[in-house]
Amino acid sequence: MESTSFAIPVTPRQIAYARALALRNHTLLPWDVQQDRRSLSTWIDTQAKMTSAAALDARPSSKQVAFAERLARIKRRAVPDECFRDKGLMSKWIDGNR
């Protein structure tokens, strides 16, 4: 008995989700993976478990910086320079100056 495997076509939703994951993780979506539903599903599972580049970024978000600068104007203080390099420090500065 021969064991032949047939490639099941991917769905448009699968492709859309895979493209979004590729964009989020700054990776390429291989062409051969896009041809089979099972291989695309495996690729999606792997990519979904990865953390995004934005999550690894230690700098504070633009909203966090804007809020800190608004607090600094109200309190007539300056936001320390090291707070602009670390989101944890920025968060602590904001909590201490509310």
Phi, psi and omega in degrees: 000128181277144176254098178251138178246135180259140178280120177274129182294148180283158179266157177299326179292322177297314180297317180297316180293319179297320178294321177295319177295319179298320178293316181297318184268002181054052179227167179267146175265106184298144182296318182294331178290328182287354185268346184225133183297320182293315181291325177293321178297319178295317179297319179297316179301318180294314182290328181292332180282342180285148175275148182285162179295327179294326179291332180277347182288128184272350182284150179292155179286164180295326178293321179295317179296316180298319179294318179296319179294324176295318176297319181298320178295318181295317182275355182056049177228167176254145175281126180301145183300324182293339178291334179283352181255349183217124183291333177293316177295320179297318178298317178295320179296318179298313180299324181282346184242019178284000000 
